[in-house]
Amino acid sequence: MADAESVSRDNNGIDATGHWLPWRRVHLLREAVIGDLSTVTNGDAENPNVSSSLYDHVTTLAKILTRRHNGKDIWDMVCEIHDQMIPTPKP
């Protein structure tokens, strides 16, 4: 049965002995050239690191998905690519 401590360990990506869960270890922002977060000026700067924590994974993903480039976020860019590849039929 899961208790608060075991859930916390799982979310932090560590086992009962305090070691990282190897299958949860991720190299975050390795040589991040696209969407480089090390140049962020609003205090959210993040350099390449390794973590097995679910919280680190989600936070880094959120930082990448909310970055803007030339006034566009990732969804705007995906829509623009889609529109260029599959033009809307003219009536």
Secondary structure, DSSP 8 states (H G I E B T S, - for coil): ---HHHHHHHHHTB-TTS-B-GGG-EEETTT--TT-GGG-SSS-----EEE--HHHHHHHHHHHHT--BTTB-HHHHHHHHHHHHS-----
